[in-house]
Amino acid sequence: MAEECAVAVSRRSGGRAARVALRSAPLAENIRPVRPGLPGGQYKPLTEANVRRIHEAALDALEQIGLANAPKSGIEIMTGAGVILGDDGRLRFPRALVEDMLAIAARDITLHARDPKQDLELSGTRVYYGTAGAAVHVVDVEKREYRESTAKDLLNAAQLVHHLDNVHFFQRAMVCRDIPDNFLMDVNTLYACCAGTTKHVGTSFSDPSHVEGCFDLIHMIAGGEDKWRARPFVSNSNCFVVPPMKFAEESCITMEKCIRGGMPILLLSAGQAGATAPAPLATAIVQAVAECLAGVVYVNAMSPGHPAVFGTWPFVSDLRTGAMSGGSGEQALLTAGCAQMHQFYRLPGGAAAGIADAKLPDMQAGWEQAISNVMAGLSGLNMVYEAVGMHGSLLGFCLESLVLGDDMLGQVQRCIRGIDVTEDSVSLETMRSVCLDGPGHYLGHPQTLGLMQTEYIYPAVADRTSPKEWVEIGRPDLVARAIERKNRILAEAAPSVIAPEIDRAIREKFRIYC
């Protein structure tokens, strides 16, 4: 019966061609069905009392336990602002000081892109999706195997993101394993990201001594230090803490250098519940919040109001083995809970979602990626990192999965946008004309045609044909279609989106591997 109805609908609408909406021209930004920065915040796993309790516990942890292992420069910066250095070498943070630093912390910040149309406005519950991570392998879906990632792979990933509408920023997703020299690896990481896309880029540095040389590269791309400082288009993903409750000395020194250089900071705390963070989900959030609040004090004691993303990234352990489980429901809950804490502080926030424990883009990967991305978006998380492409619990990155993830994120963002209830949308005039005077269906009605593009989103790769049509068009395979789209994008992509004369100058100054 259902198939007969579908066939009848198909006939009345003029067949498959009439049922598939194809955009003939780009839509204006304000009427696209999904677009960067849609407001979330509909989902709240924590009550207001829960949020307040976590906040109070985090303040207690900072005041009573504190953090160890700060570098000498960090100790001077923080104690100069009122942090207390104990005889045990731990820094403890008075409540009043934390609250004072929260009061001057940057809010409603913009993470710039080289293309201003791709700027990320981090305010309220605006949601943006992008990549991140340090995968050491690339997933070869055709051979069903993992191989070491290269600078060329990183460039290809950035080129794909540049052409995928639903992936809003590109943070370094893979390690360039083909480059043995760590400084050249950092330079090439930065180059590959910026050569592949004009969207906002995130990167990290393997050693503080590399920061100056990488800033030389950044200034060349920007066209001068003054232009860079006016619109910093790269942020530093900085693991400034080693959970539980210790500073990472070299990363802190890197962070200080990036702040002086005008680079926005992602304050990243990545404890693993049951291993380097407490097993209860609530306490894992407490520890991550405490560590990131220490980062807020650190940054604002050094440079009041410097742009920083509150990066509570608690991960999850499978407690049977101790292995990471990034695709779990617990991970999705942790990320959504962290988004509520960001909103409580009114700080720009970021966390991880979309990680698959699955090794390949299969059904397991689909549910793992979709559940956590939907929950992160509905919770109003500003920056959703690692949203697409990541497999093997962060060990493998898949270019085909990145392409598939663009379709997924389109559907995710449609969920975030929600249902528009307006005078027009609930008007009975169309129902009245169709039911009383019309053909008894809405196919071809001006209202239906007018909303095809503005209310509905259509996948680029996923298949919505009937089983009969699917057979007629050769039984297309989802992953095969992703491979085809990936290859088409990369074949048409510019070798570099950096101006040719600047690109040549960069290659003369640095050894570039891709």
PyMOL commands that set and color helices and strands:
alter all, ss='L'
color gray80, all
select helices_A, chain A and resi 2-12+16-19+29-31+48-64+72-81+95-104+116-118+151-162+182-196+208-222+225-230+249-260+281-302+329-345+363-378+392-394+399-417+429-437+446-451+467-472+478-492+500-509
alter helices_A, ss='H'
color red, helices_A
select strands_A, chain A and resi 38-39+84-85+91-92+109-111+120-122+126-129+137-140+145-148+169-171+200-203+234-238+265-269+272-273+308-312+315-318+323-324+350-352+383-385+390-391+396-397
alter strands_A, ss='S'
color yellow, strands_A
deselect
rebuild
show_as cartoon
